[in-house]
Amino acid sequence: MVDPEIQTAIDIIDKKILSLQQARNQLALAFGMEQSASPKTTPVQRPLLDKPINPRSFTSAVQVQQPRKEALAEFLIKSGPMSRADIVNKAGLPEGTISYCLNDKRFFEQMANGDWDVTQFSRHGFELKSRNGQIPLPA
């Protein structure tokens, strides 16, 4: 029989593998790279057990989210330009995440009046993804 502490450690590692794969895909998507359709993983064999575990089996425990820059860009496309304070109050994203995203000048720009908006580059990316069926076009 497998030591329960070892089993717990293996389960934690499997969850971390899945989390890292999702982080990789979110980063790739945020920077316009192709997401890997199926991460190159193989089921992990537990010692002395017949049943392999697959890191993808943890997807119910780990919620897959829209990449943050994409979520913020979609919010601004739908809502229009606004101040950083209004974005923090209305976007539903953590303030630190908003600050991090807005610092990416390829995706976001501060207008002369101080409001923030998405760049033409970001709008173009949304249009391309909608045409390819990867994301719905914001209304």
Secondary structure, DSSP 4 states (H G I P E B T S, - for coil): ---HHHHHHHHHHHHHHHHHHHHHHHHHHHTTPPPPSS----PBPPTT-S--B-GGGGTTTS-----HHHHHHHHHHHH--B-HHHHHHHS-S-HHHHHHHHT-TTTEEE-TTS-EEE-HHHHHHHHHHHHTTSSPPP-
